[in-house]
Amino acid sequence: MSEPVGEPLELTAWMYHYVRDPGDAAEAGSGIPGLPVARFAEQLDEMARHNHMVSWPEVRAAVMAGKPLPPDATLLTFDDGMRDHYLNVFPLLKARGLSGLFFVLARPPDAGLVLGHKIHYLLAIMGPEELRAAVLARLSPEEQKQFAQAEAHYRARYDPSTVAGATDLLKFVLQRELSAPAEAVLSSLIAQHLGDEAALAAGYYLTPAQTREMTAGGMHFGGHSTSHPWFDFISAEQQASEIAASAAWLAGIEPGPWAFAYPYGGLSPRAPALLAQSGFAAAFTTHTRLRHTDPFYIGRLDGEELDAVKSGGERYA
């Protein structure tokens, strides 16, 4: 565990991924749903009326120097470094004089999609049942056995009789036990159904020019690994490599110390020390909490999930 802050940090941190409307430049015909842009703008205005909106440097000062945050301090965070954040989020924040903390993947835009985002694209066009069948058909007998064992293990957590349960169950299996073979299998399905994966990724993730413009416009960036793995499922050596890649990437964007967001919110007791060694001052999880006693386990609330029923959308994470 890392060193606790002197006093509990009182902070409401909001987390977002996709902020898009069907058919807009961010969605780009992918079929991947997100929080409607107009509703996101409404959320911003509601928060600004009732809370003190703070930036990453203010949170960093509170974590590192004990500088108190204002009452009802609220931080906006955005994961994965997607084009939504430049096209739809950045203009709304800038127009309101607000700052966001964007957790980006340490990879060039044309390096291809990380595993989780391959799944998002394929789920949007195939659905969980068809995608599951297509993956199984491309696995070896031994991998199929491993798939069945992992699926049985996670079935207690996710009910496959519902679309949401079947989706989460399939994602969990592919992102963890089957992650190694799934990389190639899903890339082959991307090529078959969607075309050139590198070109797809180049338009999906933020470009260096967009990142520079956002930095100049008052936004801040944090680390989110390079391949987006579950940190509780990979070795200490792999964690160190993922964290070091993020630090090297961020060094070309803005001065540290930086913040980090655990991919999928997967926590590992080894991670805080590795993060501190690489120049990170804090890390964010997907656990819901408002009082934080450890700077490397800061919880967040999900802004997309808040409106899932209202918007009729489905959250992809």
C-alpha positions as CSV (number, residue, x, y, z in Angstrom):
1,M,0.0,0.0,0.0
2,S,1.1,3.6,-0.6
3,E,1.4,6.3,2.0
4,P,-2.0,7.6,3.1
5,V,-2.8,11.3,2.7
6,G,-2.6,13.3,6.0
7,E,-6.4,13.9,6.0
8,P,-9.0,12.1,4.0
9,L,-9.3,13.7,0.6
10,E,-12.8,14.9,0.0
11,L,-13.3,14.8,-3.8
12,T,-16.1,13.8,-6.1
13,A,-14.4,12.4,-9.3
14,W,-16.6,11.7,-12.3
15,M,-15.6,9.2,-15.0
16,Y,-16.6,9.2,-18.6
17,H,-15.8,7.1,-21.7
18,Y,-17.9,7.6,-24.8
19,V,-19.7,11.0,-25.2
20,R,-21.4,10.9,-28.6
21,D,-24.5,11.0,-30.6
22,P,-25.6,8.4,-33.2
23,G,-24.1,9.4,-36.6
24,D,-21.8,12.2,-35.3
25,A,-18.1,12.3,-36.1
26,A,-17.1,10.6,-32.9
27,E,-19.6,7.7,-33.4
28,A,-18.7,7.6,-37.2
29,G,-21.2,4.8,-37.9
30,S,-19.6,2.4,-35.5
31,G,-22.8,1.7,-33.7
32,I,-21.0,2.0,-30.3
33,P,-23.4,4.0,-28.0
34,G,-22.4,6.6,-25.6
35,L,-23.7,9.4,-23.4
36,P,-25.6,11.9,-25.6
37,V,-23.7,15.2,-26.0
38,A,-26.6,17.4,-24.9
39,R,-27.0,15.4,-21.7
40,F,-23.3,15.6,-21.0
41,A,-23.6,19.4,-21.4
42,E,-26.5,19.4,-19.0
43,Q,-24.5,17.4,-16.5
44,L,-21.6,20.0,-16.7
45,D,-24.0,22.8,-16.0
46,E,-25.6,21.0,-13.1
47,M,-22.3,20.3,-11.5
48,A,-21.0,23.8,-12.0
49,R,-24.1,25.2,-10.3
50,H,-23.7,23.0,-7.2
51,N,-20.0,22.2,-6.9
52,H,-16.6,23.6,-7.0
53,M,-15.0,22.3,-10.2
54,V,-11.3,21.6,-9.8
55,S,-8.5,20.7,-12.1
56,W,-5.8,18.0,-11.8
57,P,-3.1,20.4,-10.6
58,E,-5.4,21.4,-7.7
59,V,-5.9,17.7,-6.8
60,R,-2.2,17.1,-7.1
61,A,-1.4,19.9,-4.7
62,A,-3.9,18.5,-2.2
63,V,-2.3,15.0,-2.5
64,M,1.3,16.1,-2.4
65,A,1.3,19.2,-0.3
66,G,-1.8,18.9,1.8
67,K,-3.4,22.0,0.2
68,P,-7.1,21.8,1.0
69,L,-9.6,21.5,-1.7
70,P,-12.7,23.7,-1.7
71,P,-16.0,22.2,-0.4
72,D,-17.8,19.9,-2.8
73,A,-14.7,19.7,-5.0
74,T,-15.5,17.9,-8.3
75,L,-13.0,16.6,-10.8
76,L,-13.9,15.5,-14.4
77,T,-12.0,12.5,-15.8
78,F,-12.1,10.7,-19.1
79,D,-10.7,7.3,-20.0
80,D,-9.0,5.8,-23.1
81,G,-8.1,8.9,-25.1
82,M,-10.8,8.6,-27.7
83,R,-11.8,11.1,-30.4
84,D,-15.0,11.8,-28.5
85,H,-12.9,13.7,-26.0
86,Y,-11.5,16.1,-28.6
87,L,-14.6,16.4,-30.8
88,N,-17.4,16.5,-28.2
89,V,-15.9,17.0,-24.7
90,F,-13.1,19.5,-25.1
91,P,-15.3,22.2,-26.8
92,L,-17.9,22.0,-24.0
93,L,-15.3,22.2,-21.2
94,K,-13.3,25.0,-22.8
95,A,-16.5,27.1,-23.4
96,R,-17.3,26.8,-19.7
97,G,-13.7,27.5,-18.5
98,L,-13.5,23.9,-17.1
99,S,-10.6,21.5,-17.1
100,G,-10.7,17.8,-17.5
101,L,-8.2,15.0,-16.7
102,F,-7.8,12.7,-19.7
103,F,-6.3,9.2,-19.2
104,V,-4.7,8.2,-22.5
105,L,-3.2,5.0,-23.8
106,A,0.5,5.1,-24.5
107,R,0.4,4.0,-28.1
108,P,0.5,5.7,-31.5
109,P,-3.0,6.2,-33.1
110,D,-2.3,3.7,-35.9
111,A,-1.0,0.9,-33.7
112,G,-4.3,-0.9,-33.7
113,L,-7.1,-1.2,-31.2
114,V,-6.6,-2.5,-27.7
115,L,-8.5,-5.7,-26.9
116,G,-11.3,-4.0,-25.0
117,H,-12.0,-1.7,-27.9
118,K,-11.9,-4.5,-30.5
119,I,-14.7,-6.1,-28.4
120,H,-16.7,-2.8,-28.4
121,Y,-16.6,-2.6,-32.2
122,L,-17.5,-6.2,-32.7
123,L,-20.3,-6.2,-30.1
124,A,-21.9,-3.3,-31.9
125,I,-22.3,-5.2,-35.2
126,M,-22.6,-8.8,-33.9
127,G,-24.0,-8.8,-30.4
128,P,-22.7,-11.1,-27.6
129,E,-24.2,-14.4,-28.9
130,E,-22.9,-14.1,-32.5
131,L,-19.5,-12.8,-31.3
132,R,-19.1,-15.6,-28.8
133,A,-19.8,-18.2,-31.4
134,A,-17.4,-16.6,-33.9
135,V,-14.6,-16.5,-31.3
136,L,-15.2,-20.1,-30.2
137,A,-15.0,-21.3,-33.8
138,R,-11.6,-19.8,-34.2
139,L,-10.1,-21.2,-30.9
140,S,-8.1,-24.4,-30.6
141,P,-9.7,-27.3,-28.6
142,E,-7.5,-26.5,-25.6
143,E,-8.5,-22.8,-25.8
144,Q,-12.1,-23.7,-26.1
145,K,-11.8,-25.7,-22.9
146,Q,-10.1,-22.8,-21.2
147,F,-13.0,-20.5,-22.5
148,A,-15.6,-22.9,-21.0
149,Q,-13.9,-23.0,-17.6
150,A,-13.6,-19.2,-17.4
151,E,-17.2,-18.7,-18.5
152,A,-18.4,-21.2,-15.8
153,H,-16.3,-19.3,-13.2
154,Y,-17.7,-15.9,-14.1
155,R,-21.3,-17.0,-14.6
156,A,-22.0,-16.6,-10.9
157,R,-21.3,-12.9,-11.4
158,Y,-23.1,-12.3,-14.7
159,D,-26.4,-13.7,-15.8
160,P,-26.1,-14.8,-19.5
161,S,-29.9,-14.9,-19.9
162,T,-29.9,-11.1,-20.3
163,V,-28.2,-9.2,-23.1
164,A,-26.3,-7.1,-20.6
165,G,-25.2,-10.2,-18.6
166,A,-24.2,-12.1,-21.7
167,T,-22.2,-9.1,-22.8
168,D,-20.4,-8.6,-19.5
169,L,-19.7,-12.3,-19.2
170,L,-18.2,-12.5,-22.7
171,K,-16.1,-9.4,-22.1
172,F,-14.7,-10.7,-18.8
173,V,-13.6,-14.0,-20.3
174,L,-12.0,-12.4,-23.4
175,Q,-10.3,-9.6,-21.4
176,R,-8.8,-12.0,-18.8
177,E,-8.3,-15.8,-19.3
178,L,-8.6,-15.6,-23.1
179,S,-6.8,-12.3,-23.6
180,A,-3.7,-13.8,-25.4
181,P,-5.6,-15.8,-28.1
182,A,-8.4,-13.2,-28.3
183,E,-6.0,-10.5,-29.6
184,A,-5.5,-12.3,-32.9
185,V,-9.0,-13.8,-33.2
186,L,-10.6,-10.4,-32.7
187,S,-8.3,-8.7,-35.1
188,S,-9.2,-11.3,-37.7
189,L,-12.9,-10.6,-37.1
190,I,-12.2,-6.8,-37.3
191,A,-10.6,-7.3,-40.7
192,Q,-13.4,-9.5,-41.9
193,H,-16.3,-7.2,-40.8
194,L,-14.8,-3.7,-40.6
195,G,-11.6,-3.6,-42.6
196,D,-8.2,-2.2,-41.8
197,E,-7.8,-2.1,-38.0
198,A,-4.8,0.3,-38.0
199,A,-6.9,2.8,-40.0
200,L,-9.8,2.3,-37.7
201,A,-7.6,2.9,-34.7
202,A,-6.1,6.0,-36.3
203,G,-9.5,7.6,-36.3
204,Y,-10.6,6.3,-33.0
205,Y,-7.8,7.5,-30.6
206,L,-6.6,11.1,-30.0
207,T,-3.9,12.3,-32.3
208,P,-0.8,14.1,-31.1
209,A,-2.0,17.3,-32.6
210,Q,-5.4,17.0,-30.8
211,T,-3.6,16.3,-27.5
212,R,-1.4,19.4,-27.9
213,E,-4.5,21.5,-28.7
214,M,-6.3,20.2,-25.6
215,T,-3.3,20.9,-23.4
216,A,-3.0,24.4,-24.7
217,G,-6.8,24.8,-23.9
218,G,-6.3,23.9,-20.2
219,M,-6.8,20.2,-20.3
220,H,-4.5,17.7,-18.4
221,F,-3.5,14.2,-19.2
222,G,-2.8,11.1,-17.2
223,G,-1.6,7.5,-17.8
224,H,-3.8,4.5,-18.6
225,S,-1.2,1.9,-19.7
226,T,-0.3,0.9,-23.2
227,S,-2.4,-2.3,-23.8
228,H,-5.2,-1.7,-21.3
229,P,-4.9,-5.0,-19.2
230,W,-6.4,-6.0,-15.9
231,F,-3.7,-5.1,-13.4
232,D,-4.9,-7.8,-11.0
233,F,-4.4,-10.4,-13.8
234,I,-0.9,-9.6,-15.0
235,S,2.6,-10.0,-13.4
236,A,4.5,-7.3,-11.6
237,E,6.9,-7.1,-14.5
238,Q,4.1,-6.5,-16.9
239,Q,2.6,-3.8,-14.6
240,A,6.0,-2.1,-14.5
241,S,6.3,-2.1,-18.2
242,E,2.8,-0.7,-18.7
243,I,3.4,2.0,-16.2
244,A,6.8,2.9,-17.6
245,A,5.3,3.2,-21.1
246,S,2.7,5.6,-19.7
247,A,5.3,7.7,-18.0
248,A,7.4,8.0,-21.1
249,W,4.4,8.9,-23.2
250,L,3.2,11.6,-20.7
251,A,6.7,13.1,-20.5
252,G,6.1,14.4,-24.0
253,I,2.8,15.9,-23.2
254,E,3.1,17.7,-19.9
255,P,5.2,17.9,-16.7
256,G,4.7,15.4,-13.9
257,P,3.9,14.2,-11.4
258,W,1.0,12.7,-13.2
259,A,-2.2,10.7,-12.4
260,F,-3.0,7.2,-13.5
261,A,-6.3,5.3,-14.1
262,Y,-6.2,1.6,-13.6
263,P,-7.6,-0.1,-16.8
264,Y,-11.0,-1.6,-16.1
265,G,-10.4,-0.4,-12.5
266,G,-8.4,-3.6,-11.9
267,L,-6.5,-3.1,-8.7
268,S,-3.2,-4.6,-7.7
269,P,-1.4,-4.1,-4.4
270,R,1.9,-3.9,-6.3
271,A,0.8,-1.0,-8.5
272,P,1.1,2.0,-6.2
273,A,4.8,1.5,-5.5
274,L,5.5,1.0,-9.2
275,L,3.5,4.1,-10.1
276,A,5.3,6.2,-7.5
277,Q,8.7,5.0,-8.9
278,S,7.7,6.2,-12.3
279,G,6.6,9.7,-11.4
280,F,2.9,9.3,-10.6
281,A,1.3,11.1,-7.7
282,A,-2.1,9.5,-7.6
283,A,-4.2,6.8,-9.3
284,F,-7.9,6.4,-9.9
285,T,-10.2,3.4,-9.7
286,T,-13.7,2.6,-10.7
287,H,-14.8,2.0,-7.1
288,T,-17.4,4.5,-5.9
289,R,-16.3,6.6,-3.0
290,L,-16.1,10.3,-2.1
291,R,-13.6,10.2,0.8
292,H,-10.1,9.0,-0.2
293,T,-7.5,7.9,2.4
294,D,-4.9,6.7,-0.2
295,P,-3.9,8.8,-3.2
296,F,-3.4,5.7,-5.3
297,Y,-6.9,4.4,-4.7
298,I,-9.1,7.4,-5.5
299,G,-12.6,6.3,-6.4
300,R,-14.9,7.7,-9.1
301,L,-18.5,7.9,-10.0
302,D,-19.7,6.9,-13.5
303,G,-21.3,9.8,-15.4
304,E,-22.5,7.6,-18.3
305,E,-24.0,5.0,-16.0
306,L,-25.9,7.7,-14.2
307,D,-28.0,8.3,-17.3
308,A,-28.1,4.9,-18.9
309,V,-31.8,4.5,-18.3
310,K,-32.7,8.0,-19.3
311,S,-30.7,7.9,-22.6
312,G,-31.6,4.3,-23.4
313,G,-27.9,3.8,-24.1
314,E,-25.6,0.9,-23.1
315,R,-22.4,1.7,-21.3
316,Y,-19.3,0.2,-22.9
317,A,-16.2,0.0,-20.6
